[in-house]
Amino acid sequence: MKKFAELQYVRPDMEKIFARVSGDIAVLKEAKNYEEFRNAYMDYVEADTELETSKTVAHIRNTINLLDEFYEAEMVYFNSQMPKYEILKKEMGEVIVASPFKAEMEKEFGAILIQNMEAQKQLSDESIVDDQVKEAELVSRFMKTQAAATVEFKGEQIGNYGLLKIMQSTDRAERKEAFEAWAKLYEGIAPTLEEVYDGLVKVRAGMAKKLGFKSFIPMGYLRRRRFDYTEKELEVFRKQVREVVVPAAAKLYERQKEALGIDTLYYYDESIASPSGNPVPIGDKEYLVGEAQKMYRELSKESGEFFDFMMEHELFDLDSKHGKRAGGYCTTLPQYHAPFIFSNFNGTDADVNVLTHEAGHAFAGFTAAKYQKTPELCHSTSEINEIHSMSMELWTYPWMENFFGDKAEEYRKEHLADALMKIPYMLCVDEYQHKVFENPEMTTMERRAVWSGLEKIYMPWRNYAGNEFLESGAFWIKQQHIFLYPFYYVDYAMAQMGAFEFYTKMKEDRKAAWADYYKLCAAGGSMGYFDLLKYSGLHKVLEDGSVKIILKGVFEELGL
């Protein structure tokens, strides 16, 4: 494989791909034995792998610079073509599920492959092709609007990430000023973002109706391949978070207020843990990446091999710059079994978190590719995928001195507490989306009222210091997952429980815990959610009482 920047991109000829996959489907229908049947399926896998790789290269380059007209046009092309391709994949799945060779396919590739095909059957239809194109266009509009947003602060134009960094200043007046500018930035783009979201809600609800779902909620669950549970079971987890995690987080915020020596903890105080300031990395990007390479070599043979591969092929884009998509992600170039890490470094501890969290995703994908027969089986659902990433944040604790110097212990304590304190917000985002799709005709202000009400339940400590825009219930618009990936955000909270459980295990027997973690990574998406939890020795967080059991060790360490 070449370095990522040297990879040549050529727009795939979708007509040729459609013809090739249609030919594979014809062979599947007429196959006389399993060998013929399997060969046709694997030819489709090869075609799909090449297509997904080209699409991913275009996607990465588009998100690196949303103002690049060439790659914007390429994504418009893919967005127009992929719904048609999904219908072909649906037809292939129908043929396989109805085939006399279904049992042999299931034996070789696992039951999850058949479940995925059955889900595809319910999610693809000619009647929603135009809706899917519109959905993709609205998502693109959201990303461009958010990426281009800046506001004047002390005589210069600053974007979201620059302001978030200043909101960690040890000078409270400066934090407040940055917070007000940050709120002003989002207030300026709120009309556009809320119009986009209204469009997304309507188009998603419309697709669900056309496909025969009672609402977008079950359709959204099926999109996320949630085969093991429904919204009813998820409410069991929400209830545990409200009863166990929210009071614990409230205590931690009260401690934070006392540590800062302030009478009231405002939102702009939440992101700083002590008067001396948060631990910050002791080096620049090159230093941090170099230390990460040393760390992964020392962590294990497998992780060292993985990170050396990432370095050799320059599979990162980490700098924050104008026009770049917000946030961070890890994706995969399946043709090369190569992960890619995207981020927006801003000189805070979040930069180190990228080199552990996103690298956890990358390590899992890199590992699964060694053991799984197709790219589809290399990645599970996000409830599992986020265990990979969040656990890696904890696996790397012993090396934090290399990143934070004498502030390393402070970082570890704050990071562990912060991981717990974020969970209520994740559940707030999740319940908000459920309420929105229960009543997709709500107005903008009605949606804001819903958010405001949920904040009081999940984040009773939240205080916006009189900012009318945020107090109206508009905070949710900054959360890109709500726009891009419906119902994703709760998966972080569920996965954090798995990561906490691994953390307790690694303190008891690091070698045995790593073996279970590696086993989970290697399994990829070859099993369902509950089966993967059982396979790696983790609790089901959807069972009442499990959260309290899982958090026992973390609560003890945090003195709760």
Secondary structure as UniProt FT lines:
FT   HELIX           4..6
FT   HELIX           14..30
FT   HELIX           34..64
FT   TURN            66..67
FT   HELIX           69..97
FT   TURN            100..101
FT   HELIX           102..109
FT   HELIX           111..123
FT   HELIX           126..128
FT   HELIX           129..148
FT   STRAND          151..153
FT   TURN            154..155
FT   STRAND          156..158
FT   HELIX           160..166
FT   TURN            167..168
FT   HELIX           172..210
FT   TURN            211..212
FT   HELIX           216..223
FT   TURN            224..225
FT   HELIX           231..240
FT   HELIX           241..245
FT   HELIX           246..260
FT   HELIX           267..269
FT   TURN            270..271
FT   TURN            275..276
FT   HELIX           285..299
FT   HELIX           301..312
FT   TURN            313..314
FT   STRAND          316..319
FT   TURN            322..323
FT   STRAND          329..333
FT   HELIX           334..336
FT   STRAND          338..345
FT   HELIX           349..371
FT   HELIX           375..378
FT   HELIX           382..395
FT   HELIX           397..399
FT   HELIX           401..404
FT   HELIX           405..407
FT   HELIX           408..421
FT   HELIX           423..438
FT   TURN            440..441
FT   HELIX           444..458
FT   TURN            460..461
FT   TURN            465..466
FT   HELIX           468..469
FT   HELIX           470..474
FT   HELIX           475..478
FT   HELIX           480..484
FT   TURN            486..487
FT   HELIX           490..508
FT   HELIX           510..523
FT   TURN            524..525
FT   HELIX           529..535
FT   TURN            536..537
FT   TURN            541..542
FT   TURN            544..545
FT   HELIX           546..558
//
